[in-house]
C-alpha cells in the first residue's frame, strides 16, 4: 500500500521529467488528433455514425484543454 501512495505522490509532484513529458505529449495529442484524426478514423474506417464521431472528437478536445490547463497550473509548462 505504501508503494502505491508513493507512486501517486510522485505523479502529483511531477518531479519526474519523464512524467512531465508524457503528460504534455498526451495533452497535445488529445488537442490535435482528438478533433481531427479520431473522427476521421471512426467515420471512414470503422463506419460509425458521423455525429457520434464528432461528439467523441469534441470530448477529446475538451479533455486536452483541461489537461493543458492542469499542467499550466502545476507549472509543468513554462
N, C-alpha and C positions, 0 to 999 in steps of 0.2 A: 504494500500500500504506500509506503514511503517513496518508493521508486516512481510511482505514478504521480504523486504530488510534486516531486522534484522535477519531473518532465513538464508538468503543467506550469510550474513556476518559471521554468526556463523559456517556454514558449511565450508566457505572459511578459517576461522581462525583455525578450527578443535580443538577448546578448549574442546569440549565435549568428554569425554572418550568413551562414547557410540558410537559417530560418528566415532571416530578413529578405534574402534574395529570392527564396522560394515563394514567400507570400507576395512579394512585389510582382514576380512573374505571373503568378496565378491571377492576381488582380488585373494585370494588363491584358492577359489572355481573355478574361471574362469581359473586359471593357471592349475589346476589339473583335474577338471571334464570337462573342455571345450574340450580338445583334446582326452579324453578317453571315458568317460561315455556318453556324449551327442551324439557323432556319433553312438555309440553302440545302444542307445535307438532309435535314428532316423532310423537306418537301420533295426534292429531286431524287434522292437515293432511297429513302425509307418510305416514300409515298404516303406521308402523313398529311393531315389537314393543314392548310395554309395558315389559318388563324391560330391554331394551336402552336405552330412553329414560330409565328411572330410573337405570340404571347410568351413562349419559352425564351426567345431572344431578348425580349424586354425585361423579363425577370432576371436573366443572367447579367444584363447590363446594369440593372439596379443593384444587384449583389456586388458587381465590380466597383460601382461608385461607392457603396457603403464600405467595402474593403479598403479602397484608396483613402477614404476619409478617416477610417480607423488607423491606417498606417501613418497618415499625416499627423493625426492626433498623438500617436505614440512616438512621433519624431523619428520614424524609420526612414521616411522620405525627407530629404533636406534640399 
